[in-house]
């Protein structure tokens, strides 16, 4: 029987929105404005769930924008349905995901920026959790949490606990550990180091985090679950893993000293203990089957993840 993760899906409005008490950390209940940018292309099957996972959190100072690349599925009809709840949305041909996100930055004014892809979701109260974290950690400019994998039907597959950001580990691993659905940024980071690299179509987040780390941006991490990363057969991470590796190679060549080389397989073994564990943690296809079925088998052998505590 499939485990169902009850805080993941917001297909129907709850009877009453949970009121998050900000009085213990925020002066007079005035919360920081958060702007969530959703790059989108042909994810009409999932995008309504994505939007609901943001809107139904009840965060009072929210901007939500969708930058769609000219989808030819049901995306536009969903965006029209939510037009009155969106700060802005467009559906027009663009130059890829990085370009879409950068366009979104020009439409928002929030001090905190969220990046949520149109097939992923936020979990309950993550916006309040991010705002509280930044309020209490004025020296941190990017914060990640752990996250969960969900399948195409929104069923829980397994949780993923990530290491804290460490520049050298990120660089030598050649892989982006953290999921954008479980991370938030202060706007001033983009003002300081620039926007996403639009020449990259798969590793734009990996390159941005390396650029930020090299510039001395402070990263934080919280041990709770803020996001749901969806694995499905049409997702970029599943379909185009080889192209991801090409992007990652270009990026590491840019940042890694040319005089030093480490074999990727050897490094991953050093980081994760053995190649089987790495395969289990990644979404690349394995010899045992598809990445989704592999994650299902891994989760079946584990105790179901308990519901995250309120942040």
N, C-alpha and C positions, 0 to 999 in steps of 0.2 A: 504494500500500500504506500502510495506517495505521501511523504510528509508535506504538510501545508504550513507555510509560515504566515501566521495570521496578521502581522503588521505590514505585509508587503502590498496587498492589493487594496485599492480604493475604488472599486467599481461602483459602489453605491455610497452616497453621503451617510456618515454615521448619524445616529440619533441626536447626538450633541457633540460638538467639537470639544476636544480636551483643552481646557484652559491652562496654559503654561504660566506658572508664577514667576515673574521676573523681578519681583520686589526685592529679593535678597541680593541681586547683583546689578540691577539697572535703576538709575535714578528716576524716580517718579514714573516708572514703567515705560520710559521712552526708549524703544529699541532701535538699533542701527538698521538702516535700510539695506536690504539684500536684493541684488539683481541676479536673476537666474537666466542664463542664456542657453537655449536649446537649438543646436544645429540639427538639421533634419534633411533626410532624403529618402523617400519611398519607405517610410516606416508607419504607414497608415494603420496597420494592424495594432500597433502598440502606442502610438503617440497620445491618444486620449488618456490612457492609463498613466503615461508619463506626466501629462499636464495635471491630472487629478492628484497625483502624489505630491505635487507642489502646492496647488491651490487649497486642498483640504487640510493642510496643516494649520491654517488659520493665522499665519504670521501677519502681523498688522502692517508692516512697512515692506511691501514686496513689489518688485517689478519682475514680470515674466515676459520674455520675448522669445519668439521662434523665428529662426532664419532658415527657411526651407529652400532647397536647391532646385525647385521646379518639379516637384514630385508629380507623377502621373497615376497615383493610386488614390486612396481616400483621404490623404493628408489634408488637402485644402478644405474639404467639407468639414473636417474636424476643427480646423483653425477658424473657419467661419462661425462654427457653433460656439467657440470660446472667445470670439472677437472682443466681447465686452469685458473679459477678464484679463486680456493680454495688454501689456504696455505697447507692444508693436509686434507685427509679424509681416513677413514678405514670403512670396513663393516665386522665385526667379532663378534662372540659371546662375550658378556661382562657380568658383574655381576650387571647390572642395571644402572639407570640413573646417580647416583652419581659417579659410577666407570667410566662411559663414560665421564662425565665432567672432572674428575680428569685426565683421559688420555689426554684430550684436553689441559689441562694446560701445559702439558709437550711438546706440539707442538708450543706454542706461546710465544712471547716475549714482547707483548704490556704492557705499563704501566697501561692502563685501560682495564678491562675485562668486556665483555658482555656475558650474559647467555641467549640464546634464544632457547626455545624448538621448535621442528621441525614442530609443527602445529600452532605456534604463529607467529606474525609479528612485525616488527618495523614500526613506523609511520615516516613520512617525517622529516628529519633533526635531528632526535634524537641523532645521533652520534656526530654531531657538537654541539648540545645542551649539551650533557654530557661532551664533551671535554672542552667547555667553562665554564661549572659549576665548574669542578675540577680546571681549571686554576684560577678562581676567588675565590675559597674556598679551599685554600691549607690545611686547618685543617680538611676537611671532606674526608673520605675514602670510604663511600658507599652512593650513592644517589639514591633515588626513585622518580618517578613521579606518577601521576595518570594514569589510563589506561582505555581502552574501552573493552567491550565484543563484539565479532563478532560471527556469526554463521558459519556453515560448508561451506556456500557459500560466506563468506566474507562480509555479510551484517551486518551493525551496529545494535547492540541490545540496549546498553545503556552505559553511562559513569560511571566510579566508581572513586570517590574521596576518597583517603585513609587518615587516620590520620598520622601525623608524627610518626616516629618510637619512641617508648617509651618502655624501657626494661620491666618494671613491667607490663604494659598493655599487651605486647606480651606474657609474661609468664603466666599471670593469665587467659588470653583469651583462651589459648590452640589452637591458630589458626594463620596461616600465612596470614596476611592481604595483603601483597604486592606481586605483580606479577613480576617474573624474567624478563619478556619482557619489563618491565618499570623500570629496575634498572641497575646500573653499579658500578663496584668495582675497587679500585686501586689494582694492583697486589700485593702490599706489604701486603695487608690484609691476603691473603692466605699464604704468606711467614711467617707472624707473628703468626697466630692462627691455621694454618693447612688447609687441603683440606676438601671437603665434607665427611660426615660420610657414608661410603659405607654399613653399616649395616642397613641403613634406605632406604626404597624404595618409600616413599611418602612424608615424612617430612624432607628431607635432607636440604631444604632451610630454613625451620623454625628453625631447630637446629642450622644451621650455623649463622643465624641472632641473635639467643639468645647467642651463643658462642661469637660472635663479640661484642654484647652489654655488656656482662659480662666482656669482656676484655677491655672495655673502648673505642672501636672503635667509631668514630664520624659519625653519619648519617645525611644526608641532604634530603630535599624534595623540589621539584619544582611543582608549580601548572600549569602544562601543561600535555599533553598526549603524551607519548613516545612509548607506546606499545599497541598491540591488542591481547587480550587473547581470544583464540578460544574455544567456547563451542560446542562440537559435541558428538554424542552418543557413540563414541569409545574412548573418552579422559579419561585419568586416573582419573581426577577430578570428572567426572560424573559417571563413571562405578564403581569406587572403593572408594567411599566416606567413607564407614565403615572402610576400611583398613587405610585410612588417619587418622581417629579418633584414631585408635589403635596406629599408629605411634606417633601421637600428645600426647597421654597419656604417652607413654614411655618417650618422650622427656621432658614433663613437670615434670614427676617424677624425672628425672635426675637433673633438675635445680631448682625445687620448694622446699622450706624448708619442710621437712617431717612433721613438727608439725602444719602446716597450711593447711586447705582444704577449697575450695570454690566450690560449685556446678556449673558445667559448664553452665546450663541453667540460673541460677540466675545471674551469672557473665555477660553472654551475654545480659540479660535484662538490667543490670546496664550500660553496655557499649553502647548499641544501642537503649535503650529506651523501646522497646517491642519486643517480639519474632517474630511478623509479619515482622517488619523491618529487623530483622536479617535474616529471611528466604528470604526476598527479595534481600538482599545484597549477600547472599551466593549462591553457585551453587548446594547445596544438594537438592535432590528431596523433594517436598512439597506435601501436601494433594491436592493442586489445579492442580497437573500435573507435567510434567517433568520440570527440571530446565531451559531448554531452552525456553519452552513455557511460563513459569512463568516470565522470564526476558522479553520476548516479550510483555506480557500483561502489565508489569510495564512500559516498554518504550513507549508503545502506549499512555499511559496517560500523558506523559511528553512532553514538547517541545523538538524537536530534538536538539541534541548537536551541537553547532556551531563548525566550523573547528578550531583546535588549532592554536594559533598564532605561528609564527616561533620562535624557541628557540634561 
